[in-house]
Amino acid sequence: MAVSVSLQCLGLIILAAVLLQTIAVAVSFMYFNKVLNTMQESFSRSSVSCLINANLRPGLENSAEDKKSDPCWQVTQQLHYHIEKMMADRFQREMREKLTGVMPIMSPGVPLPKVAAHVTGVTSSTGHTTADGLRSSKGYLGERVRAWEGERGLSFLQNMELREGELLVPRAGLYYIYAQTYFRLPSTEEADGEAKGETGEEEGADLVQYIYKKMSSYTVPILLMKSSRSACWPRGPEPGLFSLHQAGTAFLQPADRLFISVSNVSAMEMDGRASYFGAFLVG
C-alpha cells in the first residue's frame, strides 16, 4: 500500500514538472516574439525616419567615421547608389537607341529611326555642279556635290528622299545632321602649274565643307554649318589625303532640303566609306 502511494506521488511530481516546463517555454516564446516584433517596428520606424529626415546633401557637421557608423547614413547611401545606377542605365539605353541609327554598319539588325538617311559618295563624271570659290549666282558658296548614292552599299533612306543630291525633309522636327568629305591632293610631281597656280608660288590649299538648307519660302540657301582646314601640297610622289567632318542639330520644316558644297569638288575622293552625309530625326 505504501509503495502504491509513493508511485502516485512521483507521477504527480513528474506531471507538475512537465506542466511547469511547458508553461515556461510558452511564456519564453511569447516574450521573445514580442521583443522581435518590437525590434522590427522600431527598425521600420527608424528606416522611414532616416528617409524622411535625411539630408540629401553631405553634411559638414559629422566626420566621415561618424557617418559610416550611422545606420541612417548607410540606408540613404544604399538608396542613393541604386537610384543613380538606375538613372545611368536608363540614360545609356536612351542614348544608344538614338545613336544606333546614324550608321547602319555600327549596329546590324537594330531598327532605324522613323526618319533618317545616310547617303554615300559615288564616282560620276557628270554628277557635279562647278562654281567659283566665292558666292555663286545661286546664293551659296563652293561647288555642289550631287553624286550621292541613297539605296546601295552602306547608304539607306528611311522616309526621306534624295533628289539631285539633296535630302528632302518629310516632317518638322529637330534633326541631327552630319557630313564628311575626303580630299586627295596631287603631289608636286603630279600637279601641273594650273593646279597650283600659274606662278607656282602657291604652297597650300584651303579645303572647305558647307552644309546648306533650302526653304521653299526663301530663295537663297541658308548656311547651317561650315568646316575648313588649310592643307599643304604634298612634296614627293605620294598624294596628300585630308578629310573634313562636321555635325550638329537644326530645326527643319517639311519640304526643306539639305545639300553639301565644297571648295574643290574635283579633288574629292568619292568613296562610300570616305565621303558621306546624312540626317535623322531626333525629336
C-alpha positions in Angstrom: 0.0 0.0 0.0 2.8 2.4 0.9 4.6 1.6 -2.4 1.4 2.5 -4.4 1.1 5.8 -2.7 4.7 6.6 -3.4 4.3 5.9 -7.1 1.3 8.1 -7.3 3.2 11.0 -5.7 6.1 10.5 -8.1 3.7 10.6 -11.1 2.1 13.8 -9.8 5.5 15.4 -9.3 6.6 14.5 -12.8 3.4 15.8 -14.3 3.7 19.0 -12.4 7.3 19.4 -13.7 6.2 18.8 -17.3 3.4 21.4 -17.0 5.8 24.0 -15.5 8.3 23.4 -18.3 5.6 23.7 -20.9 4.4 26.9 -19.3 7.9 28.3 -19.2 8.6 27.5 -22.9 5.3 29.1 -23.9 6.0 32.3 -21.8 9.5 32.5 -23.2 8.2 32.1 -26.8 5.6 34.8 -26.3 8.2 37.1 -24.7 10.8 36.7 -27.5 8.1 37.1 -30.2 7.0 40.3 -28.6 10.6 41.5 -28.4 11.2 40.7 -32.1 8.0 42.5 -33.2 9.1 45.5 -31.1 12.6 45.5 -32.8 11.1 45.1 -36.3 8.7 48.0 -35.7 11.5 50.1 -34.3 13.7 49.3 -37.3 10.9 50.2 -39.7 10.2 53.4 -38.0 13.9 54.3 -37.9 14.3 53.4 -41.6 11.4 55.6 -42.5 12.7 58.3 -40.2 16.0 58.1 -42.0 14.4 58.6 -45.4 12.2 61.4 -44.2 14.7 63.4 -42.2 17.9 62.6 -44.2 19.7 65.5 -45.7 20.5 64.6 -49.3 23.4 66.9 -49.4 26.5 65.8 -47.5 26.6 67.3 -44.0 29.5 69.2 -42.7 28.8 68.7 -39.0 29.7 65.0 -38.8 33.1 63.4 -39.6 33.4 60.6 -42.2 33.9 58.0 -39.4 30.7 59.1 -37.6 28.7 58.8 -40.9 29.9 55.3 -41.7 28.9 54.1 -38.2 25.4 55.8 -38.5 22.7 53.3 -39.7 20.7 56.1 -41.3 23.7 57.2 -43.3 24.2 53.6 -44.6 20.5 53.3 -45.6 20.5 56.6 -47.5 23.8 55.8 -49.2 22.5 52.5 -50.5 19.3 54.1 -51.7 21.3 56.9 -53.5 23.5 54.3 -55.1 20.6 52.3 -56.5 18.8 55.5 -57.8 22.0 56.7 -59.5 22.6 53.3 -61.1 19.0 53.1 -62.4 19.2 56.6 -63.9 22.6 56.0 -65.5 21.4 52.7 -67.1 18.3 54.4 -68.4 20.3 57.4 -69.9 22.7 55.0 -71.6 19.8 52.9 -73.0 18.1 56.0 -74.4 21.2 57.5 -75.9 22.0 54.1 -77.5 18.6 53.9 -79.1 19.0 57.4 -80.6 22.5 57.0 -82.0 22.5 53.4 -83.3 20.7 54.6 -86.5 23.4 57.0 -87.5 25.5 54.4 -89.4 23.9 51.0 -90.3 27.3 49.3 -90.1 27.6 50.2 -86.4 24.7 48.1 -85.2 23.4 45.5 -87.6 19.8 44.4 -87.1 18.9 47.5 -85.0 15.7 49.2 -86.3 16.4 52.6 -87.9 14.8 55.8 -86.7 11.5 56.8 -88.1 13.0 59.5 -90.3 16.7 59.0 -91.3 19.0 59.0 -94.3 22.7 58.1 -94.9 24.0 58.8 -98.4 27.4 57.9 -99.7 29.7 59.2 -102.4 29.7 57.6 -105.8 32.0 58.2 -108.8 30.4 60.2 -111.6 31.9 62.2 -114.4 28.8 64.4 -114.7 27.4 64.4 -111.2 28.9 67.7 -110.0 27.9 71.4 -110.4 31.0 73.6 -110.6 31.2 77.1 -109.3 33.7 79.7 -108.1 35.2 79.7 -104.7 33.2 82.9 -103.9 29.4 83.0 -103.6 27.8 81.8 -106.8 24.9 83.3 -108.6 22.7 80.7 -106.9 23.4 82.1 -103.5 25.7 79.5 -102.0 29.5 79.1 -101.5 31.6 76.4 -103.1 30.7 73.7 -105.6 27.7 71.5 -105.2 28.2 67.8 -104.6 25.4 65.9 -106.5 26.9 62.4 -106.9 25.3 60.7 -103.8 24.0 57.1 -103.5 21.0 56.5 -101.4 20.0 52.9 -101.9 23.0 50.7 -102.4 26.0 49.7 -100.3 26.2 51.4 -96.9 23.5 54.0 -97.8 19.9 54.0 -96.9 16.8 56.2 -97.0 14.2 55.9 -94.2 11.1 58.0 -95.0 13.4 60.6 -96.7 14.0 61.3 -100.4 17.2 62.0 -102.3 16.7 64.4 -105.3 19.6 65.7 -107.3 22.0 65.4 -104.4 19.6 67.0 -101.9 17.8 65.3 -98.9 14.2 66.2 -98.7 12.8 66.6 -95.2 9.4 65.0 -94.8 8.3 66.3 -91.4 9.1 69.1 -88.9 11.4 68.5 -86.0 14.9 68.7 -84.6 17.4 66.8 -86.9 20.9 65.7 -86.3 22.9 66.5 -89.4 26.4 65.2 -90.3 28.8 65.2 -93.2 32.3 64.1 -94.2 34.2 64.8 -97.3 37.5 63.2 -98.3 40.1 65.0 -100.4 43.0 63.7 -102.4 45.5 66.5 -103.4 48.0 65.6 -106.1 51.7 65.5 -105.2 54.1 68.1 -106.6 55.2 65.6 -109.2 51.6 65.1 -110.4 50.2 68.6 -110.1 50.8 71.0 -113.0 51.1 74.7 -112.9 47.4 75.3 -113.3 46.5 73.2 -110.3 48.9 75.1 -108.0 48.6 78.5 -109.7 50.2 79.8 -112.8 53.2 81.2 -110.9 53.8 78.0 -108.9 54.1 80.1 -105.8 51.0 78.7 -104.0 52.2 76.4 -101.2 48.8 75.1 -100.0 45.1 74.8 -100.5 42.1 75.8 -98.3 39.6 72.9 -98.1 36.1 74.0 -97.0 32.9 72.0 -96.5 29.5 73.6 -96.3 26.1 72.2 -95.2 23.2 74.2 -96.6 19.4 74.0 -96.3 16.9 75.3 -98.9 13.5 76.5 -97.9 10.5 76.8 -100.2 9.7 80.2 -98.6 13.2 81.6 -99.1 15.0 81.8 -102.4 18.6 81.8 -101.1 20.0 78.7 -99.4 20.9 79.1 -95.7 24.3 78.0 -94.4 23.9 75.7 -91.4 27.5 74.6 -90.8 31.0 75.1 -92.1 34.2 73.3 -91.6 37.6 74.1 -93.1 41.3 73.4 -92.9 44.5 74.6 -94.7 46.4 71.8 -96.4 49.9 71.9 -97.8 50.6 70.5 -101.2 52.4 67.1 -100.7 56.0 67.0 -101.7 57.1 63.8 -103.2 55.4 61.0 -105.2 52.5 60.3 -102.8 49.3 62.4 -102.9 48.0 64.2 -99.8 44.9 62.8 -98.1 42.7 65.1 -96.0 39.1 64.8 -94.6 36.6 67.3 -93.1 33.9 66.2 -90.7 31.2 68.2 -89.0 27.9 67.5 -87.3 25.2 69.4 -85.4 21.4 69.8 -84.9 19.0 72.1 -86.7 15.2 72.5 -86.6 13.8 71.7 -90.1 10.4 72.1 -91.7 8.6 69.9 -94.2 9.9 70.3 -97.7 13.3 71.7 -96.5 16.2 70.4 -98.5 19.8 69.7 -97.3 22.8 69.7 -99.6 26.6 69.7 -99.4 29.1 72.0 -101.2 32.9 72.1 -101.0 35.7 74.4 -102.1 37.1 72.0 -104.6 34.9 69.2 -105.7 37.3 67.8 -108.3 39.7 66.9 -105.5 37.1 64.8 -103.6 37.6 61.1 -103.1 34.0 59.8 -103.7 34.3 56.5 -101.9 31.3 55.5 -99.9 33.3 55.0 -96.7 35.2 58.3 -97.1 32.6 60.8 -98.3 29.1 60.8 -97.0 26.4 62.8 -95.3 23.0 62.2 -93.7 20.5 63.3 -91.1 18.0 61.7 -88.7 15.0 63.0 -86.7 15.9 63.4 -83.0 12.6 64.7 -81.8 
